[in-house]
Amino acid sequence: MLRASVIAAGAVLALAGWTGSALAQDAVNQFRDKVNQHVVGIMAGRPGSTDLDLAYDLDVALSDGYNLRVVPMVSQGSAKEFEDLLYLRGVDMAVVQHDVIQFMDQNAIYPGIKDAVRLITPVGTDQFHILASTDIQSIYDLAGKKVNFGRTGSGTSMTASVVFDALGIEVDVTLHEHKAALEMLRSGEIAAMTRATGAPSSLFEEIDTGENLHFIEVPATPSVTQSYAPVAITSEHYPKLIAPGASVSSVGVATVLISYNWPKGHPRGETLASFTEAFFTQFDKLLEPGHHETWSTIDISDEIPGLPRHWSAEESLQRVKGRSS
């Protein structure tokens, strides 16, 4: 099918180039419309993030030639994702942390954000990782030291700010990309780095046994659990960093696939409906080997308080429930 599509596209372009006729240009325009007609774009994290891995899985599992194409997009941070979802052409969905939506709403960064976005499905929990040099034994040892919170406006930076403030720990915040921060941690330029992402994260999987790095615990104090749920980062996630059978206590935040609130009858709303129908009816494809293990941990029917589901997702979910009852 791919070879046939490429040949067809080449033939159309060649026809336009050779003849320059109005007929040939019409053929090019028709083909352009065909290519763009059933496309949904998902803004989803930086390279190496679980969010982008999940978006890529959706492309692999659900894209169906010209009937439906899922396009994963690399984001410039959680704050920018909302700007892109609201205003950037071609962006229909985004994978974000739920606490970022609350942050945006409470701080009126994008007024009316809760009316503009809708839930498609929960896509797991982002664990809050704190990776530190081995001379740091407790999160409280980081007081006054350099700790990387990730890029300004990222979900990690927002979560890290809330967690450290809740614990009353003042640190010297740096705002570097995660890969750069890991190298700075290895060289001793910073004492620790944070990252809110689904476990396992490919960035941390590359760390070799024997490096003087480890995860430190985040205490589940009442001030912290007001916003986040206790979670465990286990040796199954990171066998090179955590001893067999052991775990590191931390906190997590729900990660959600959200959409722009396209209405019924709008062409983008109808294309989004094609996506949600494929997602809910073919979800088993995402549980097959080769896809991120996060898919096996989620319940796609779960609700997220304060975040209504998009009409297309709700209708598709109800149809699936009706068939299984």
Secondary structure by P-SEA (a helix, b strand, c coil): caaaaaaaaaaaaaaaaacccaaaaaaaaaaaaaaacbbbbbbccccccaaaaaaaaaaacccccccbbbbbbbbccaaaaaaaaaccccccbbbbbaaaaaaaaaacccccccccbbbccccbbbbbbbbbcccccccccccccbbbccccccaaaaaaaaaaaaaccccccccccaaaaaaaaaacccccccccccccccccccccccccbbbbbbbbcccccccbbbbbbccccccccccccbbbbbbbbbbbbcccccccccaaaaaaaaaaaaaaaaccccccccccccccccccccccccccccaaaaaaaaaaaaaac
